[in-house]
Amino acid sequence: MLVLTRRAGESVMIGDDVVITVLEARGDVIRLGIQAPRDVQVHREEVYRELQEANRAAASPTEDAVNALAKMLEKPDTTAQ
């Protein structure tokens, strides 16, 4: 992990096109400004982790969903009339 000391108004570059600027520091709270291209997603860590968990949950079918899908895919019984 790279550890830097920055003051209000100072910035850090990440790659060629992401700039993180310290806007304000008050006690334990630091306000950051982030400039990044629109195709670069920027999230607070806790929000990012929630999104990952929601995506995992959506991609993991439940047993009920699997059973419902299996039932829909069953061939209809054409012999019973």
N, C-alpha and C positions, 0 to 999 in steps of 0.2 A: 504494500500500500504506500503510495506517495503521500507524504504529509507536508503541507505548505502553510505558511503564515501569510495572510492577506489582510489588508485594511479596507475600510469602506472606500469604494471607488476603484479598487484594484481588481484585476481579472485574471482568469486562468483560461488558457486555450486547450481544447481537446480536439486533436486532429486539426484540419484546416478550417473547419466551419462551425465549430461549437465554442461559444464563449460563455463562461460563467463569471458573473461580476458580483462582488460583495456590495450590496446596496446600503446595508445598515447593520450594525451590531449593537445590541442592547442587552447586557447581562448574558443570560443563557440563550438568547434568541438572535439568530442571524438571518437576515433577509437576503436572498440571492436572486439575481436576474439571470435567465438563461436564454441565450440566442442560439437557435439551431434551425436547420432546414426543416421544412414541413414534413418531410418523409422520415425524420428522426423522432421517435416517440420519446417524450420526457414525462416521467411520472414520479411522484413521491414513492419511496420504497414500499410503504404499506399498501398503497393503491396498486402498485405493480404486482405485489404478492397476491392481493385479492383477485386481480384480473387473471393471474395464472391459475389460481385455485378454481375460479369459476369456469375457465376454459377446460381444465382437467375434468371437472364434474360434468360439464356438458358433453365431453368426448367419451365419458365412461357410461355406457348404457346400464340401466338398472335391470334387474331380472324381469320385472314386469314389462319393461319396454322390449326386451329380447323375446319374451313369450308372445307379446302382442304382434311383433314383427313376424315371428315364426307362424303364427296363426294366419296372418294376412298372406303369407307366401305359400301356404298349403294349397295344393290343387283341390278344386272342388270335386266332391264325390258325384260323378255323373251316372253311377250305377243305381243309385237310390232314386226311385220315382214314385 
